[in-house]
């Protein structure tokens, strides 16, 4: 069955965007790193290390036939659920940024929720293939997988990590959507969500104000509006061409931890609108080529798997960008490839390895 | 078939993703391009720390461009506590230089603020102290430019110009009234810093301060100096409670000079009482005007044609009885039979009472009101009073009678000079003003020019001419004689008003005044002088105020370039007066002939010989009898 080379354009684009990410992490973080760790290249070194491992894993995994995941999907998901439970136990899991979502290994941290994202997609892809006929029925098709998803969502919310939880739920809904679930089901979910949100707002009207506070962050510039204002202060002055590489001002302690969630702001500040167009183009190349691989895939399982991975990546990217530009409230989601973070980079590159492998078996 | 359905839905998802990317890029475009200016300004104020640079306050000029209020450049200390690493050392060094306690200075250095000033010890530093601080070369310690108000003529015009406080804010006078114009806006040296206040290695931005608007006054400094000098002399000579003077251009309402005694030094305003500082007497003081007010009664009577100055007569027996009360003339026994011109010349009270009664209360008070009494003139100075008039419904003949010669009404000097200007300028009442123009700070080009402003026409040109004629006659032949200047046609009126205290007239305590103008045929300047409670002298307007006015008017002749006049009404001399004589031409004559021709003068010869080749003053000049004429003799 092995007959083709993988998608070389996708592979190179991933390399380029990751290298650009390391460069931007260097620029964004050296002030913080020097201040916090007395080592301006602390974050650069860590990210480079994970990039090299990720690159190796991506190449390696691109050679592992994806049927491997089909066979081991249950074990993978079970392992992740166990890790998700373990991480909640004080002493085993450690708290970073207010969430007990890390296993500390030396100075590195591993987030089991990141691996769960992938494991659940594999599990769902297999489920959808096996239950192809039942997908027209909500009870037999969508409901069981949604129950598992909500269980995992519950575990993640115990950490709590709302951002990752949302991504997981959304990617399963995306999979159900293409898996043949009736459209009326999504209308119903949306309607129920609307009723839920409305009743929450009626019960406590201040929630509406909080949700809508992102529309005018200057109402509470030192509280809920702080991050978004600092982000806008980075993006805005960047203008069309930016201040130039290394010349961001917001990274000088104005924007907290500029190498993580808000790296896009720093890119905007240093490279301006032009830089944003280039970054967006790179993302769109990856996303569109990924979805094409899904479409051109011959088997149902690989189609679902590729779509699930790409949908998750797209959703996370869009979620991060919309937060950073002030279109939605702050959720605490990193930008794939670009934000600093070992687990996130590793799992993204592993996912891309799977996509690359699927790209070998095209029509 | 099933694949087709999946692919359709995947394509829907791709379209949604593309749409969201467009939305995000659109939002970025909106942030970076549409709201660029707003965000950039906000962000820049977040990143930058400003070292403020004070703007120069607007300069105040006189009408000829002479500077009356200027700025001196000084420096002030500014601390940026975040940048000061060695807090103790810095505090110690600065406390020694500035003579501030170490604890206080440490407080400033440790303060959690982006910019800290040491007030007042660190403000407006002397050059030596500034130099010492510069030499320390301490991080986070800066000296910034500040300007300090400077009044080159010190006490001159002090009440009118006013003064400023430590932050250069106007506190009184024009400095207060025009504070918004005079105050510029701060500039800054902007440097960029991180969120912890540490200076970043980015270039500084210099923002030029916007200097305040300059003001040009209608004041003529030369005339002002003359008035100030004469008031100073009067203070030395008479030790009065108060003294004041105003000079006005009667044809526009421009104030040419204005002064008060006591006055103050605006740089040291703290050393004076608030009364001394705040009372700009020419616009603030209200008192009974006395006989200068007769000009108003005279103008009304002439306009109403109830009197012919040269042909109507009045017999003054020394008093006149109105409603059972006898109003005395100032001259014991009265002036006897006089024409009304003589009534004016003699300032005869019963004569004016008669004019007032003939006019009737409605008419006289209508004129008084039209001349601007009882309400503020609206001069562009603060602290103006409006004076007190009788309530028209409570006026009987007695009140009418006293008002006619200037008693029982209370007016301000500015009201009087404005009204008299109208009486002699052809009948037009102008609104007095002192700010001539506002000028752009860099080029001094005019931003706003004030023009003369007519309030109303009060009397006719013909009446005004008669008033001038009568008042010239007062100076030539009457009570105003001490103000006479030969050849320049001075008109005027004296005034001696008793002061009222607790509802009674005070004994031996008068405000003596003189209202004068020249030339009488075409007045270019009106001058009002008042001296309150002069000591050691008989208090008459003619004896005290008129000579002061004469000295100022003499200066005004040369300052304003007023031409010598012909057709003056001839002066009638009394035995006290020195006479003027015209010097004949003696050049070419011998010494004996010359002595004969110059019999009215003292003659001094120089040189040797018989023939006179030079004489000083030259022929045609008029000098007092007995004054010296120098002649040069050659062979």
Interface residues (C-beta under 8 A of the other chain):
Chain A: X31 X132 X174 X177 X178 X179 X180 X232 X233 X234 X235 X236 X237 X238 X239 X240 X249 X250 X252 X253 X254 X268 X272 X273 X276 X277 X280 X283 X284 X287 X288 X291 X294 X295 X303 X307 X311 X314 X318 X321 X322 X325 X326 X327
Chain B: X2 X3 X5 X6 X7 X9 X10 X13 X14 X17 X18 X20 X21 X23 X24 X25 X27 X28 X29 X31 X32 X33 X35 X36 X38 X39 X40 X42 X43 X44 X46 X47 X192 X193 X194 X195 X196 X200 X202
